[in-house]
Amino acid sequence: MTFAEVMNHVAEAFEGLGVFVLGVGTLWSFLRAGLTWRRPGGAGRGYALLRRDLGSTLLLGLEILVAADLVRTIAVSPTLDNVLILGLIVLIRTFLSFSLEIEITGMPPWRRGSAGQAETASLASASVPEPRHVDQPDPGRPR
């Protein structure tokens, strides 16, 4: 068996894994949402859970399928046409992943990082005691 044949089988395995993740993840998403939906007042939570879980499943499946395309293009048939097609596929899937990430989290990734930093900074400043003046007695120190 040649290297190209082995890499073609590896790419096919990645594609199979990607399809498996998409199928099982979709079924799992609907199952979890259905169970949540049945609870009293759970319709809104069930819908939100379905959107989040299904979006996460699609993101993971897309990432695995991109890996399959990369293996196939780089290791099996690295022609200029295949590289250009791969570039277009990766561009489209990256746009889809980016859109899904915004849909799931509700904010672009660069905002999520700054929001986390702002929250960390506010937590850190909340744990620092208020400064006291030199002429004020230290409340923790006996006179």
Buried (B, 14 or more C-beta within 10 A) or exposed (E): EEEEEEBBEBBEEBBEBBBEBBEEBBEEBBEBBEEBBEEEEBEEEBEEBBBBBBBBBBBBBBEBBBBBBBBBBBBBEEEEEBEEEBEEBBEEBEEEBEEBBBBBBEEEEEEBEEEEEEEEEEEEEEEEEEEEEEEEEEEEEEE
